[in-house]
Amino acid sequence: KPALSLAVVLQSAGDTVTSRDGRVGAGQPSSSWTGARTGWTMLSGGTVQPTTACTDFYGCRANNGVLFNGTGRPGYPGELFHAASCSFRGGLLVFGGWGYDMTGAQGRMNALWHYLNGQWTWLAGSSYVNPAVINDAFPRGTEQASMVASDSTGMVYIYGGTAAGEVSTADFWSYNTSSSKWALHLSGADVYYQGRLNETSGGHPGGRYWVPLVIDSNGDVVFFGGVRVLHPMGDVWRWNLHTGFVFLGSMPCYLVFTNGWLQIGRGGSMITLLPGNRLLVFGGYYRFDALNWYMNDVWLFDIRLLTWTPVTGTELLNTNPFEPVIRKSGYYRAVGGWPGGRTGAAIWRRGDTIAIYGGYGHGSDNGILGDLNDVWTFDTGTRAWTLISGSSMLNQDPIVDRKPLAPAGRSFMAYAARQDGTLLVYDGLRHI
């Protein structure tokens, strides 16, 4: 099977970056997808914890961004979390997020960066937080947005997120990397899609955040779920420049109560596109009774046939395959185990095998939540999970002084899932 390799950029608010030169880390190849332990190598980043107490809700500042525009010198983004990210031409694209600008001020960013071969390149946006936007010329400062890019066309697409005033936006932008031009395709805040009678003509997903995106085999942008006004969604949309938004259906996931059925969606899911134009959905959370419930199930959505298929997960322990259950803790063993329910993880694939790293949710203890640093693979043919590396414990500190090395537990990191099976990870959030 294809080899799995990991490269990690450890510039995390929780890890406290000591390097200020924009260097990044690189990982050595692992032995295989079959379950042998993965070796992590850190070249720079968080090796020192803060010397003073971290009292700021958004984390202790360790690195300001530097934008050397027009001077011929490279810049680099500062600390970020809730940034939009995706792979692009062998590297990592990062947009927006909450972080620190070059003055040390914190807020929402709108800068677009590309990391490739050890070098950060600024593409667009401001070097300051909360930038003023005039005449919709470029995106506003945004966190919790989502992004996807096409290697062949050079187009980058960014949807939704949270902006000033804590509103969930319906902004949908494209950026042409060849012409360096932004285009706005949809704008609004807290906008609901226009009702089921009009979903296939003139409707759109509306204001929401954490809406994972993929580009399907036809070149269309596909949207799944997300969170709208605290309510996770389960709908699927397709967009292209000619047809606009087209509603494809909703995930058939239900809870059973004594007084009947309640359809639910999920937010913060991880998705990837499998061969055959199939959308794989892993985990996320749904909200009920003012609480978030974290899932570890796997589903497939056939974009051509518009059909959902439950693949595996603890919800299949019930007689009704569409009924998720509360038991969602992980079972940590190399073979025959499964990951705990989570959100904000990284996901990538090679062929029909996927892998996940980190996220916020459950380790081996069902009753406790925190950040994870585990790596799992899932074979969509055998439907088996394999634990590759990491701990069943939550909120782990990085291991940098002995082998095996390991990154800290983190969630909502920027990452790129590359075609060669490599994962690039930048920054992220730690709940400490």
C-alpha positions as MATLAB code, in Angstrom:
seq = 'KPALSLAVVLQSAGDTVTSRDGRVGAGQPSSSWTGARTGWTMLSGGTVQPTTACTDFYGCRANNGVLFNGTGRPGYPGELFHAASCSFRGGLLVFGGWGYDMTGAQGRMNALWHYLNGQWTWLAGSSYVNPAVINDAFPRGTEQASMVASDSTGMVYIYGGTAAGEVSTADFWSYNTSSSKWALHLSGADVYYQGRLNETSGGHPGGRYWVPLVIDSNGDVVFFGGVRVLHPMGDVWRWNLHTGFVFLGSMPCYLVFTNGWLQIGRGGSMITLLPGNRLLVFGGYYRFDALNWYMNDVWLFDIRLLTWTPVTGTELLNTNPFEPVIRKSGYYRAVGGWPGGRTGAAIWRRGDTIAIYGGYGHGSDNGILGDLNDVWTFDTGTRAWTLISGSSMLNQDPIVDRKPLAPAGRSFMAYAARQDGTLLVYDGLRHI';
ca = [
       0.000    0.000    0.000;
       1.162    3.603   -0.485;
       3.532    4.936    2.130;
       2.304    7.574    4.534;
       4.535   10.508    5.376;
       3.924   13.390    7.709;
       5.419   16.855    7.727;
       4.533   19.146   10.571;
       4.907   22.881   10.981;
       4.894   23.390   14.721;
       4.061   27.034   15.202;
       1.215   26.636   17.622;
      -0.210   29.078   20.115;
      -0.196   26.265   22.615;
       3.341   25.125   21.813;
       4.767   28.660   22.091;
       7.036   29.233   19.133;
      10.561   30.339   19.932;
      11.773   30.725   16.366;
      10.837   34.046   14.715;
      12.304   33.466   11.272;
       9.387   31.627    9.671;
      11.177   28.300    9.445;
       9.000   25.221    9.325;
       9.253   21.597   10.322;
       9.405   18.584    8.047;
       8.530   14.978    8.745;
      10.306   11.800    7.696;
       8.369    9.122    5.809;
       6.613    6.522    7.866;
       7.044    2.865    7.170;
       3.619    2.192    5.694;
      -0.145    2.669    5.866;
      -0.467   -0.684    7.523;
       0.055    0.337   11.127;
       3.789    0.579   11.819;
       4.617    3.578   13.966;
       5.121    6.892   12.259;
       8.250    8.875   13.061;
       7.831   12.605   13.631;
      10.678   15.038   13.097;
      10.476   18.660   14.244;
      12.851   21.179   12.705;
      11.529   24.296   14.421;
       8.688   25.454   16.554;
       7.383   24.891   20.011;
      10.021   23.425   22.267;
       9.631   25.843   25.180;
       6.547   26.430   27.273;
       5.604   29.975   28.406;
       7.609   31.285   31.338;
       4.594   33.246   32.574;
       0.983   32.263   32.978;
      -1.144   32.415   29.841;
      -4.219   34.407   30.789;
      -5.441   35.457   27.370;
      -8.406   33.440   26.067;
      -6.888   33.212   22.591;
      -3.491   32.007   23.800;
      -0.122   33.517   24.608;
       1.557   35.368   21.789;
       4.636   33.637   20.501;
       5.016   34.858   16.947;
       3.832   37.939   15.048;
       3.347   37.749   11.313;
       5.792   39.601    9.075;
       4.788   40.820    5.618;
       7.725   42.059    3.540;
       5.730   43.195    0.551;
       7.827   44.402   -2.356;
      11.213   44.216   -0.627;
      12.270   40.876   -2.037;
      12.448   39.328    1.430;
      10.163   36.493    2.500;
       7.489   37.047    5.095;
       5.510   34.575    7.145;
       2.153   34.409    8.932;
       2.045   34.749   12.689;
       0.204   32.583   15.166;
      -3.165   31.551   13.803;
      -6.070   29.346   14.667;
      -9.435   28.867   12.978;
      -7.682   29.718    9.682;
      -8.987   28.346    6.391;
      -6.538   26.056    4.631;
      -6.107   23.574    1.797;
      -3.500   21.966   -0.388;
      -2.329   23.759   -3.525;
       0.278   22.648   -6.057;
       2.239   20.612   -3.572;
       2.089   23.158   -0.788;
      -0.194   24.683    1.839;
      -2.588   27.628    1.416;
      -3.643   29.513    4.553;
      -6.287   32.261    4.698;
      -7.519   34.461    7.516;
      -7.944   33.103   11.018;
      -7.604   34.682   14.434;
      -4.041   35.653   15.165;
      -1.378   38.300   15.628;
      -0.318   40.784   12.972;
       3.112   42.352   12.499;
       2.407   44.957   15.201;
       1.454   42.361   17.806;
      -2.254   43.235   17.696;
      -4.683   40.313   17.654;
      -7.868   39.927   15.675;
      -9.261   38.454   12.468;
      -6.988   38.335    9.439;
      -7.623   38.304    5.681;
      -4.142   37.490    4.398;
      -3.654   34.647    1.933;
      -0.346   32.765    2.194;
       1.270   29.894    0.286;
       3.879   27.607    1.843;
       6.006   25.536   -0.515;
       9.462   23.953   -0.203;
      10.333   25.657    3.058;
       9.234   29.121    1.959;
       6.198   31.269    2.798;
       4.861   33.516    0.016;
       2.300   36.267    0.631;
      -0.359   36.261   -2.101;
      -2.972   38.791   -0.989;
      -4.563   40.565    1.960;
      -3.525   42.872    4.755;
      -0.677   42.552    7.243;
      -2.967   43.992    9.943;
      -5.890   42.533   11.860;
      -9.502   43.555   11.213;
      -8.784   45.258    7.866;
     -11.267   47.735    6.440;
     -12.899   46.510    3.223;
     -14.013   49.069    0.632;
     -16.544   48.200   -2.088;
     -16.142   44.456   -1.558;
     -12.719   44.571   -3.204;
     -11.368   41.699   -1.093;
     -12.529   39.517    1.813;
     -12.989   40.915    5.290;
     -11.044   39.615    8.256;
     -12.540   36.178    8.884;
     -12.011   33.126   11.054;
     -13.633   29.689   10.780;
     -13.952   30.044    7.003;
     -13.358   27.134    4.631;
     -11.196   26.925    1.523;
     -10.402   24.661   -1.407;
      -8.210   25.177   -4.472;
      -7.752   23.681   -7.930;
      -4.209   22.831   -8.994;
      -5.207   22.768  -12.671;
      -7.042   26.102  -12.887;
      -5.211   27.981  -10.143;
      -8.528   29.061   -8.614;
      -8.990   29.327   -4.838;
     -12.488   29.291   -3.273;
     -13.324   30.577    0.235;
     -16.723   30.317    1.920;
     -18.356   31.588    5.097;
     -16.776   32.014    8.500;
     -17.149   34.411   11.407;
     -16.459   38.124   10.917;
     -16.730   41.357   12.913;
     -19.790   41.474   15.167;
     -19.588   37.674   15.575;
     -21.780   37.157   12.508;
     -21.717   34.007   10.409;
     -21.110   35.190    6.869;
     -22.380   33.841    3.566;
     -19.460   35.437    1.716;
     -18.208   33.268   -1.135;
     -14.999   34.422   -2.825;
     -12.707   33.125   -5.499;
      -9.099   34.144   -5.984;
      -7.275   33.707   -9.284;
      -3.633   32.945   -8.535;
      -2.648   33.777  -12.125;
      -4.173   37.274  -12.249;
      -4.118   37.947   -8.471;
      -7.775   38.991   -8.718;
     -10.572   38.469   -6.178;
     -14.179   37.841   -7.264;
     -17.211   37.923   -4.949;
     -19.933   35.412   -5.859;
     -22.188   35.700   -2.798;
     -22.343   38.103    0.116;
     -24.309   38.373    3.336;
     -24.380   37.741    7.054;
     -26.586   35.230    8.861;
     -28.410   34.603    5.592;
     -30.591   31.494    5.462;
     -30.974   29.551    2.246;
     -34.163   30.362    0.456;
     -36.442   27.502    1.435;
     -36.906   24.003    0.101;
     -39.214   25.154   -2.685;
     -36.389   27.185   -4.166;
     -33.292   25.212   -3.232;
     -32.494   24.103   -6.771;
     -32.993   27.574   -8.243;
     -31.547   30.633   -6.567;
     -30.912   29.056   -3.170;
     -27.580   28.984   -1.366;
     -26.145   27.586    1.874;
     -26.467   30.888    3.760;
     -24.392   32.253    6.607;
     -22.427   29.538    8.387;
     -18.938   28.544    9.462;
     -16.819   25.342    9.378;
     -18.258   24.312    6.022;
     -15.825   21.733    4.581;
     -15.307   22.005    0.821;
     -13.966   19.734   -1.917;
     -13.667   20.035   -5.687;
     -15.284   17.037   -7.363;
     -14.255   15.221  -10.518;
     -16.328   17.656  -12.614;
     -14.507   20.683  -11.220;
     -17.522   21.784   -9.151;
     -17.152   23.021   -5.565;
     -19.064   20.767   -3.139;
     -20.137   22.028    0.318;
     -21.212   19.894    3.273;
     -22.875   20.943    6.511;
     -21.232   23.534    8.690;
     -22.688   25.470   11.605;
     -25.410   28.114   11.288;
     -26.270   30.125   14.399;
     -24.925   27.341   16.666;
     -26.943   24.724   14.784;
     -24.946   22.086   12.856;
     -26.216   21.437    9.341;
     -26.285   18.278    7.244;
     -27.011   19.593    3.748;
     -24.904   19.179    0.590;
     -24.532   21.828   -2.123;
     -22.742   22.058   -5.453;
     -21.530   25.249   -7.154;
     -19.983   26.243  -10.436;
     -19.792   29.560  -12.236;
     -22.470   28.623  -14.781;
     -25.218   27.053  -12.647;
     -24.554   28.743   -9.308;
     -25.613   26.835   -6.191;
     -27.546   23.574   -6.493;
     -28.953   21.774   -3.446;
     -28.095   18.034   -3.495;
     -29.831   16.796   -0.359;
     -29.316   16.287    3.376;
     -27.643   13.635    5.482;
     -30.224   11.063    6.713;
     -29.090   11.040   10.333;
     -31.682   10.886   13.104;
     -32.083   10.657   16.838;
     -34.821    8.560   18.430;
     -36.973   10.013   21.185;
     -40.084    8.721   22.915;
     -42.135   11.305   21.028;
     -40.759   10.542   17.569;
     -37.808   11.251   15.269;
     -35.692   14.391   15.027;
     -33.451   14.979   12.021;
     -30.058   16.423   12.911;
     -27.052   17.788   11.069;
     -23.455   17.952   12.144;
     -20.797   20.631   12.212;
     -17.022   20.540   12.067;
     -16.945   17.298   10.092;
     -13.916   16.189    8.118;
     -14.498   15.352    4.436;
     -12.443   14.136    1.509;
     -13.215   13.059   -2.051;
     -12.761    9.384   -2.934;
     -12.447    7.927   -6.444;
     -15.783    7.610   -8.190;
     -16.928   11.088   -7.102;
     -17.783    9.868   -3.600;
     -17.716   12.222   -0.648;
     -16.429   10.639    2.579;
     -17.588   12.283    5.821;
     -15.983   11.525    9.175;
     -17.063   12.675   12.622;
     -18.056   16.188   13.610;
     -20.618   17.075   16.214;
     -24.329   17.628   16.566;
     -26.012   19.845   19.107;
     -28.849   18.751   21.372;
     -30.121   20.040   24.670;
     -27.554   22.898   24.585;
     -24.672   20.388   24.433;
     -22.320   19.292   21.664;
     -22.110   15.534   21.015;
     -19.007   14.384   19.149;
     -19.209   11.635   16.541;
     -16.727    9.088   15.146;
     -18.772    7.575   12.323;
     -17.956    7.368    8.603;
     -20.429    8.021    5.783;
     -20.229    8.056    1.998;
     -22.241   10.366   -0.257;
     -22.381    9.507   -3.959;
     -22.407   12.876   -5.733;
     -23.712   11.307   -8.954;
     -26.508    9.183   -7.467;
     -27.218   11.567   -4.535;
     -27.293    8.649   -2.089;
     -25.935    8.299    1.459;
     -24.372    5.100    2.808;
     -23.358    4.604    6.461;
     -19.961    2.886    6.481;
     -18.917    2.422   10.088;
     -18.965    4.029   13.497;
     -20.476    3.496   16.888;
     -23.904    4.432   15.562;
     -23.950    1.055   13.784;
     -24.131   -0.700   17.146;
     -27.841    0.153   17.098;
     -30.411   -1.756   15.102;
     -31.241    1.430   13.158;
     -28.195    2.397   11.044;
     -29.290    6.058   10.994;
     -29.396    6.413   14.776;
     -26.192    7.739   16.383;
     -25.581    6.744   19.984;
     -23.886    8.518   22.857;
     -20.983    6.047   23.179;
     -18.211    7.727   21.210;
     -14.957    7.227   23.101;
     -11.974    5.766   21.301;
     -10.660    2.220   21.677;
      -6.889    2.538   21.493;
      -5.230   -0.564   20.126;
      -3.118   -0.961   16.983;
      -5.594   -3.298   15.267;
      -9.317   -3.570   15.947;
      -9.674   -0.187   17.643;
     -11.270    3.081   16.561;
     -10.777    6.800   17.170;
     -12.931    8.794   19.541;
     -15.547   11.263   18.352;
     -14.038   14.601   17.378;
     -14.126   17.781   15.355;
     -11.422   20.063   13.966;
      -9.113   17.222   12.865;
      -6.955   16.952    9.759;
      -7.986   14.407    7.131;
      -6.174   13.167    4.049;
      -6.200   10.141    1.776;
      -4.304    7.997   -0.696;
      -6.484    5.862   -2.913;
      -9.295    4.363   -0.845;
      -7.426    4.764    2.447;
      -7.864    7.829    4.605;
      -5.986    9.101    7.636;
      -6.906   11.539   10.403;
      -4.738   13.481   12.819;
      -5.636   15.293   16.043;
      -8.774   17.336   16.600;
     -10.924   18.215   19.600;
     -13.033   15.508   21.185;
     -12.752   12.223   23.063;
      -9.736   10.007   23.649;
     -10.249    6.778   25.537;
     -12.443    8.458   28.160;
     -15.968    9.116   26.941;
     -16.682   11.749   29.563;
     -13.771   14.109   28.943;
     -13.070   16.462   26.034;
      -9.748   17.863   24.869;
      -7.176   18.123   22.072;
      -5.783   14.945   20.521;
      -2.469   14.088   18.847;
      -3.287   10.630   17.504;
      -3.003    9.445   13.893;
      -5.376    6.797   12.540;
      -5.888    5.238    9.124;
      -9.163    3.846    7.783;
      -9.393    1.310    4.945;
     -12.651    1.932    3.106;
     -12.470   -1.569    1.633;
     -12.112   -3.561    4.864;
     -13.739   -0.799    6.944;
     -11.019   -1.205    9.560;
      -9.315    1.479   11.634;
      -5.592    1.228   12.431;
      -3.835    3.302   15.108;
      -0.574    4.670   13.675;
       0.756    6.909   16.453;
      -0.231    9.220   19.268;
      -1.781    9.010   22.692;
      -5.211    8.109   24.015;
      -4.739   10.913   26.535;
      -5.929   14.451   25.916;
      -4.031   17.752   25.787;
      -0.615   16.145   25.408;
       2.479   18.361   25.428;
       4.975   17.954   22.564;
       7.714   15.360   23.021;
      10.924   16.884   21.656;
      13.664   15.644   24.007;
      13.380   11.894   23.400;
      12.151    9.474   20.798;
       9.608    8.869   19.509;
       8.983   12.562   18.936;
       5.367   13.702   18.949;
       3.539   16.980   18.317;
       1.226   18.404   20.927;
      -2.481   17.714   20.859;
      -4.180   20.351   18.720;
      -7.358   21.118   16.805;
      -8.589   23.445   14.056;
      -5.111   23.581   12.597;
      -4.276   24.727    9.075;
      -3.248   21.756    6.990;
      -2.733   20.520    3.457;
      -3.510   16.991    2.318;
      -1.159   16.452   -0.615;
      -1.532   13.938   -3.424;
       1.610   12.030   -2.426;
       0.044   11.105    0.914;
       1.902   13.789    2.858;
       0.175   15.928    5.470;
       1.398   19.455    6.164;
       0.209   20.988    9.446;
       0.536   24.596   10.569;
      -0.346   26.067   13.951;
      -3.710   25.295   15.569;
      -5.523   25.570   18.879;
      -4.769   23.968   22.235;
      -7.209   24.002   25.139;
      -4.844   24.387   28.090;
];
